[in-house]
Amino acid sequence: MAFTAKDVAALREKTGCGMMDCKKALTASEGNMDAAIDFLREKGLAAATKKAGRIAAEGVAWALVNDAGNIGVDIEVNAETDFVAKNADFQHFVQVCADTVIESNPADVDALLQCKVGGTEQTVDALLKEKIQTIGENIKIRRFQRFEGVVAAYIHAAGKIGVLVKFETSAEIAAKAEFKEYGKNIAMQIAAIIPQYLNEQSVPAEVVEHEKTILKEQIINDGKPAAIADKIVTGRLGKFFKEICLVDQAYVKDSDLSVQQYTDATGKELGGEIKIVDFVRFEKGEGIEKREDNFADEIASMIK
């Protein structure tokens, strides 16, 4: 019995197994869905399959730079409990994932799962399933970002937040200890103040227009004439940009300076120019709806 790409996707949806494993299972079972599920179970993937639907909102957001100092990665890997996130075996898996992103430069998580773990023939997907079985919790590689060039990384609270920043500057400046301290300070700023965009130019037009509409309504509701509302809105937009744009924010260690002013001053002190090009900030479990268990109800249901 032949099967299609839709069948592979359907099997993946039912089992939580990787795309290649599902394809192999359907090939072996000649397209029979039930037989393919049995095939996956027989291959030892049943434990991972059962855990795939469980909510994984803990884990770590991990940021690091390679030994050469020219490639950085920020990655979030989730587990079900904070206890497992502190497990050395789990943390080693996160390190392997980060190293693989640095070495193989996969396009996305699905591509990462098919990459070979450095020095072995084992895929990241196979290693993931192995860790799910040995650790006993659902584990998911949620997202990652990779930058090449002059980069700085920062991890806050043992993996609660991971930040990666990319800069443009000369090799001579990038090698200086003062620049490394500056890079860490910028990453800490991002972790603490949570900018949404790099600068005004990077804020989407629809976001600006939406904010203008809200500000105009606020001004009119305050009793100001509609005729002058637009002028007031223009003034208030400056405050909006200072809140959401990294380079316009007040520098957290010296509120008399903006991040841009701190950057310019550091570049001048080090004999050149520094430009912040891009950044990414991952917070573990961000946007994931966490399950709230009632322990008393759980015990009662077990007794029944």
Order of alpha helices (4+ residues) and beta strands (2+ residues): alpha-alpha-alpha-alpha-beta-beta-alpha-alpha-alpha-alpha-beta-beta-beta-alpha-alpha-alpha-alpha-beta-beta-alpha-beta-alpha
